[in-house]
Amino acid sequence: MMEEQIIQQLKQNKNILIASHTSPDGDAIGSLTALGLALETFGKNVVLYNEGPIPAVYRFLPHTDRVLCTLEPDASFDVAVISDCSNLQRIGAAAETVKQTPVIINIDHHVTNNGFGEFQLVDAKACSSAEIVYRLIKKLGVAIDAAIATSLYTGIFTDTGSFRFANTNLAAFTICNEMVENGADPYRVARHVYGAYSLSRIKLLNRALDSIEISQDGKRSLMVLTQTMLTETGTQSEDVEGIINYARRIEDVKMAVLIHEQKNGAKPGANARHPYHVSLRGDGNVDVAAIASAFGGGGHHDAAGFNIVTTLADIKNKMFSLEIGTRNSDK
């Protein structure tokens, strides 16, 4: 019933905004571009938005060059579709503008989704938001071409960690098989997502690895990336994508934390308050979504994040002071 109502809203309205979360990953961008391409087949005026920037590894996806990173304060839409966000604030500064839209459609797979919007298509059992967008595109009756197929394949491929994460389900393989049949090239996607790194990104990785700290109990690893590191290595915020996985793979670590300083123009100093994006990754036994939710963020059981304005010392202390229970006492 909800799908039918959403389809009706998408078909009867002309001006549609599609947005996804800040610090976008493959699922955010893949579901964003796939749905945008699908709706344009109906002659809709579609605006794609992400506060971005789009990570370099995903810029091969169709129409990423059209994704806006700002909206005019007086921007007006008939419908806003928010994809892969557990709450509306996850889209960033444009949230206040989007709130003025008559109809907000919430498409998501995060267990922490707070049910925002007039219409919700939320399925925590889905492997990705791209899986849900795929279902919607099929219900819309849109023929999936190579461009849409590539976006959906990339969304599922990346959000399941190349089919390695616990959220990998039968639908992930079934849909990706269909996307390959429709023109998605697995080798091309993998080459872009996991291919060659620039020298500057390798230098940034080196700085990030040097920052790693381990908690006294050995269960938590923590790494820090500052704006100074980005400047000195000649990298951008989008180059941070995937770096946390090095901290997550340390032996005996149950939860990895990446504290990424955001731009704000504040003066440097040990006691200065800065905006940080904190990424969390679990080993399958720690519910990092619950931790992120306590800080106003959200995500999955094994991958989540939140934004906070504080001092570096304070957020480090908070992360190392957390009680992290595990599903299995042997782990």
C-alpha positions in Angstrom: 0.0 0.0 0.0 2.8 2.5 0.9 4.6 1.7 -2.3 1.5 2.5 -4.3 1.0 5.8 -2.5 4.6 6.8 -3.1 4.3 5.8 -6.8 1.2 8.0 -7.1 3.0 10.9 -5.6 6.0 10.5 -7.9 3.8 10.2 -11.0 1.4 13.1 -10.3 4.1 15.7 -9.3 6.5 17.4 -11.7 9.3 19.0 -9.6 11.2 16.4 -7.6 14.2 16.7 -5.3 16.2 13.6 -4.5 18.8 13.9 -1.7 21.0 11.6 0.3 23.3 11.9 3.3 26.4 13.9 3.8 29.8 12.1 3.5 28.1 9.9 0.9 29.0 6.3 0.3 28.3 4.1 -2.7 24.8 3.3 -1.6 23.8 6.9 -1.0 25.1 7.9 -4.5 23.9 4.8 -6.3 20.4 5.0 -5.0 20.3 8.8 -5.6 21.4 8.6 -9.3 19.4 5.4 -10.1 16.1 6.9 -8.9 16.8 10.2 -10.6 17.5 8.5 -13.9 14.3 6.4 -13.5 12.1 9.4 -12.8 13.4 11.4 -15.7 12.0 8.7 -18.0 8.6 10.1 -17.0 9.7 13.6 -18.0 10.0 14.8 -14.4 12.2 17.8 -13.5 14.6 16.1 -11.2 17.2 17.8 -9.0 19.9 15.6 -7.4 21.4 16.9 -4.2 24.2 15.9 -1.8 26.1 18.2 0.4 29.1 16.2 -0.7 31.6 16.3 -2.2 31.2 13.1 -4.1 34.2 10.8 -3.4 36.4 10.4 -6.4 35.9 6.6 -6.5 32.2 7.1 -7.2 32.4 9.9 -9.8 32.3 7.3 -12.6 28.6 6.8 -11.8 26.2 8.4 -14.3 25.1 12.0 -13.6 27.3 12.6 -10.5 28.4 15.8 -12.2 24.8 17.0 -11.9 24.6 16.5 -8.1 24.2 19.9 -6.4 26.0 20.5 -3.1 23.9 23.6 -2.2 20.2 24.5 -2.6 19.0 28.1 -2.8 17.1 29.1 0.4 14.0 29.8 -1.8 14.2 26.5 -3.7 10.8 24.9 -4.1 9.8 21.3 -5.0 6.6 19.4 -5.2 8.2 16.3 -3.7 11.4 15.6 -1.9 12.7 12.0 -1.8 15.3 11.4 0.9 17.3 8.2 0.4 19.6 6.3 2.8 19.1 8.7 5.7 17.9 7.7 9.2 16.7 11.2 9.8 16.2 14.3 7.8 19.1 16.2 9.3 21.5 13.7 7.7 21.2 15.6 4.4 23.0 18.5 6.1 22.3 22.2 5.8 19.5 21.8 3.2 17.3 20.1 5.8 15.5 23.3 6.7 14.7 24.1 3.1 13.5 20.6 2.4 11.1 20.8 5.4 9.1 23.3 3.4 8.4 20.7 0.7 4.7 19.6 0.7 5.5 15.9 0.4 8.6 14.2 1.8 9.3 10.5 0.9 11.6 8.6 3.2 13.4 5.6 1.5 15.9 3.9 3.8 17.2 0.6 5.3 18.7 1.8 8.6 17.3 0.3 11.7 17.7 3.7 13.4 15.3 5.4 11.0 13.0 7.8 12.9 10.1 7.6 10.5 10.3 11.1 9.2 8.3 12.3 6.2 4.7 11.9 4.9 5.5 8.6 3.3 8.1 6.0 4.5 9.5 3.1 2.6 11.8 1.7 5.2 13.0 -1.9 5.4 15.8 -2.7 7.8 16.1 -6.2 6.3 17.1 -4.8 3.0 20.9 -5.0 2.2 20.9 -1.4 1.1 18.8 1.5 0.1 19.6 0.6 -3.5 17.7 -2.6 -3.0 14.6 -0.7 -2.0 15.0 1.8 -4.9 15.3 -1.2 -7.2 11.9 -2.5 -6.0 10.4 1.0 -6.5 11.8 1.3 -10.0 10.4 -2.1 -10.9 7.0 -1.1 -9.6 7.2 2.2 -11.6 7.6 0.0 -14.7 10.8 1.7 -15.7 13.1 -0.3 -18.1 16.5 -0.6 -16.4 19.2 0.5 -18.7 23.0 0.2 -18.3 23.2 3.5 -16.4 20.5 2.7 -13.8 21.9 -0.9 -13.5 25.4 0.5 -12.8 24.1 2.8 -10.1 22.0 0.0 -8.4 24.8 -2.6 -8.7 27.3 -0.1 -7.1 25.0 0.7 -4.3 24.5 -2.9 -3.3 28.1 -4.0 -4.0 29.6 -1.3 -1.8 27.1 -1.4 1.1 27.5 -5.2 1.4 31.3 -4.8 1.4 31.6 -6.7 -1.9 29.1 -9.2 -0.4 31.3 -9.7 2.7 29.2 -8.0 5.3 26.4 -9.5 7.5 23.7 -7.5 5.6 24.4 -9.5 2.4 21.2 -11.3 1.6 19.7 -13.3 -1.3 18.3 -10.1 -2.9 21.9 -8.7 -3.1 23.0 -11.5 -5.4 19.7 -11.7 -7.3 19.5 -8.0 -8.1 23.1 -7.7 -8.9 22.8 -10.6 -11.3 19.9 -8.8 -13.0 21.9 -5.6 -13.1 24.8 -7.3 -14.9 22.3 -8.7 -17.4 21.1 -5.1 -17.9 24.6 -3.7 -18.6 26.4 -3.2 -15.3 30.1 -4.2 -15.6 31.4 -5.7 -12.4 35.0 -5.3 -13.4 34.5 -1.6 -14.2 32.8 -1.0 -10.9 35.4 -2.9 -8.8 38.2 -1.1 -10.7 36.8 2.3 -9.7 35.9 1.4 -6.2 38.9 -0.6 -5.3 41.4 0.4 -8.0 44.5 2.5 -8.0 45.0 5.2 -5.3 46.7 8.6 -5.9 50.0 9.2 -4.2 48.4 11.9 -2.0 45.8 9.4 -0.8 48.5 7.0 0.2 50.2 9.8 2.1 46.9 10.5 3.9 46.6 6.8 4.8 50.1 6.8 6.2 49.2 9.8 8.5 45.9 8.1 9.5 47.7 4.9 10.4 50.2 6.8 12.5 47.3 8.3 14.5 45.9 4.9 15.6 45.4 4.4 19.3 44.2 1.3 21.0 42.1 1.2 24.2 43.5 -0.4 27.3 41.2 -3.4 26.9 42.3 -3.8 23.3 38.7 -3.8 22.0 38.7 -0.4 20.4 40.9 1.3 17.9 40.8 5.0 17.1 42.2 7.0 14.3 42.1 10.8 13.6 42.1 12.8 10.4 42.5 16.6 10.7 42.1 19.3 8.2 45.9 19.9 8.6 46.5 16.3 7.4 44.3 16.8 4.4 46.1 20.1 3.5 49.6 18.7 4.0 48.9 15.6 1.8 47.0 17.5 -0.9 43.9 15.4 -0.4 40.2 16.2 0.0 37.5 15.0 2.4 36.3 12.4 -0.1 39.7 10.7 0.1 38.8 9.6 3.6 36.4 6.9 2.2 37.3 3.4 3.4 40.3 4.4 5.6 38.5 3.3 8.8 38.6 -0.3 7.6 42.3 -0.5 8.4 41.6 0.3 12.0 38.7 -2.2 12.0 40.8 -5.1 10.8 43.3 -4.9 13.7 43.4 -8.2 15.6 41.0 -8.4 18.7 39.4 -5.0 17.9 35.6 -5.1 18.3 34.9 -1.5 17.3 36.9 1.0 15.2 36.5 4.8 15.4 37.5 7.4 12.8 37.3 11.0 14.1 37.3 13.2 11.0 37.7 17.0 11.6 35.3 19.0 9.4 36.0 22.5 8.0 34.8 25.4 10.1 37.6 28.0 10.2 38.2 27.7 14.0 41.6 28.4 15.3 43.8 25.4 16.1 44.5 24.4 19.6 44.2 21.4 22.0 41.1 23.0 23.6 39.4 24.3 20.5 35.9 23.0 19.7 35.6 21.8 16.2 32.9 19.9 14.2 33.8 16.3 13.7 32.2 13.4 11.8 32.7 10.2 13.8 32.5 6.9 11.8 32.1 3.7 13.7 32.6 0.1 12.5 31.9 -3.0 14.4 33.1 -6.6 14.0 29.6 -8.0 14.0 29.3 -8.3 17.8 29.0 -4.6 18.7 25.9 -2.6 17.8 27.5 0.6 16.6 24.2 1.9 15.3 22.9 2.1 18.9 26.1 4.0 19.9 25.7 6.5 17.0 22.0 7.0 17.8 22.9 8.1 21.3 24.9 10.9 19.7 22.2 11.9 17.3 23.5 9.8 14.4 22.5 6.5 13.0 23.4 3.6 10.6 23.6 -0.1 10.6 24.5 -2.6 13.3 28.1 -2.9 12.0 28.6 0.6 10.4 27.3 3.9 11.7 28.3 7.5 12.3 27.4 10.8 13.8 28.4 14.5 13.8 29.4 16.4 16.9 31.0 19.7 17.9 33.5 19.3 20.7 37.2 19.1 21.4 39.3 16.3 20.1 40.3 15.3 23.6 36.7 15.1 24.7 35.5 12.9 21.8 38.4 10.6 22.2 37.6 10.2 25.9 34.0 9.5 25.1 34.8 6.8 22.6 37.4 5.1 24.9 35.0 5.3 27.8 32.1 3.5 26.1 30.9 0.2 27.3 30.8 -2.1 24.3 29.0 -5.3 25.1 29.3 -8.2 22.6 26.9 -10.8 21.4 29.3 -13.5 22.4 31.3 -13.4 25.6 34.1 -15.4 23.9 34.7 -12.4 21.6 
